[in-house]
Amino acid sequence: MTICHQLKLKSSDGKYYNTDVVDIEGMFRIIESIPSKNAEPIKQWLAKLGSERIDEVFDPSIAAQRAIDLYRFKGYDEQWIIKRIKGIQDRKNLTDVWKDGGITENKEYAILTNEIYKEWSGMIASEYKSFKGLRKESLRDNMTDVEVLLTDLGETAARELAKEYKPQGLSQNKEIAKRGGRIAKNTRDNLEKELRKSVISSQNKLNYYYLDEKEKLENKK
């Protein structure tokens, strides 16, 4: 029970009651403790995953290939995958520079990332995901080519500015992040002026969406 938490969830009678819930890690821990042969396939799968992750520690290229194979399985084309893998490396270079500037906590990285997003797109990451109809999925995995390029430009500009001016602490790094995002915004404005339309898309990469409760009820009729 120590891995369970309580949330008020809506019941079939329309009322909200405290309900035991667990996250994904907690769910797997429960499955591992179930003394039933019905749980054995999932236990074997978890053991296989653990073994694969250990292999990746000794040979990181396995993890890189796994990511490429997963993107292919999801239907992404090869050119998009190449750009995405490069973007992951560029992102790591940016966080390394932020770390040199005294940024150490995940929430601080998120704040700086949001500053870049907000400057060029007008939305922070959570708002951008909601705009695209996403929940847990990666925002960058669901961007168009242009959106990815603008994100990369904003982060690359922020990285180079940070390397040049060497800001320290969250406040100084926020200002640099904004300046990086502003550079991407200028590029976006110029491109939209030529195209005469917005380059921000509400579409996600694989064209899926979540049903809300009203839609679920209507589908059952």
URRA-V429004 format. One record per helix or strand of 2 or more residues. SS is the DSSP state (2 for helix, 1 for strand). FROM is the first residue (numbers start at 1). LEN is the number of residues. If there is no record, write none. Layout:
ss = (SS SS)
from = (FROM FROM)
len = (LEN LEN)
//
This chain:
ss = (1 1 2 2 2 2 2 2 2 2 2 2)
from = (5 16 24 37 61 78 106 125 140 145 169 213)
len = (6 6 10 22 14 23 16 7 3 21 27 8)
//
